[in-house]
Amino acid sequence: MPALRTRKHAADEVGTTTVNGTATASGLPRAPQIAPPGRRRRPKWALAGVAVMVVGGLLGAALYSASGDRVSVIGIAEPVAFGETVQASDLVEVGVAEDPRLQPVPWSDLDLVVGMIAATDLTAGSLLTMSALTTSSSPGAGQELVPVALQVSQLPAGGLRPRDELLLVATDPAAGDPAAGQGAATGAGEQLAAMVLRVGVPGSTGLVVVDVLVDSGNGAELAVLAAAGRVAVVVLPRDG
């Protein structure tokens, strides 16, 4: 019996071991825990990547520059209303890619365009073309300019702008007007087509002077109505 106990005791010693204070079923040692290796930095590869990015950017810039020859043209820096004189301060030099579909005025022609008159509204941020300019001051051939004083209450809430197309409608003479009962040059309800050239600043009396262009032959008639305060305004849609 002692021998049996000795063999059992020996078997217990071989078949049981303790790891971190806990008995395990096998006497074989556990595999050691090995941490995964960290990523090794390679400075040379990082520098090579940066160099590739820089070279790529330079190549992109070179291709962009080579995509078309750039020329200096005239751009609009400040808005110029129809009928106003173009000043040097209204213009700015702009570099654009040459394109046969565009016909902006070259920057070298700056002295030529300064002093010309806007034949349309020149919008800030756009390129200047010769078709937008004229050397003729208003009124032009076949036109007459008439100043019309209007009450602020007779104008649209948004105001009037150069190139607005108007119908000027004759109203009835006011009571006590010398023209009343004597016949007026134009009867109430008659209409004249006109275009706004410029709009003045409201005065202390609440009147705003609007310079309008009418066809030749209609200026005198409109002047009579305007002097008598017999003009009402209808704003028409702009063409285009």
Secondary structure as UniProt FT lines:
FT   HELIX           2..15
FT   STRAND          17..19
FT   TURN            20..21
FT   STRAND          22..24
FT   HELIX           43..66
FT   STRAND          70..76
FT   TURN            82..83
FT   HELIX           88..90
FT   STRAND          91..97
FT   TURN            100..101
FT   HELIX           107..109
FT   HELIX           110..113
FT   TURN            114..115
FT   STRAND          117..118
FT   TURN            124..125
FT   HELIX           130..132
FT   STRAND          133..134
FT   TURN            141..142
FT   STRAND          143..151
FT   HELIX           152..154
FT   TURN            157..158
FT   TURN            162..163
FT   STRAND          165..170
FT   TURN            175..176
FT   TURN            178..182
FT   TURN            188..189
FT   STRAND          191..199
FT   TURN            204..205
FT   STRAND          207..215
FT   TURN            216..217
FT   HELIX           219..227
FT   TURN            228..229
FT   STRAND          231..236
//
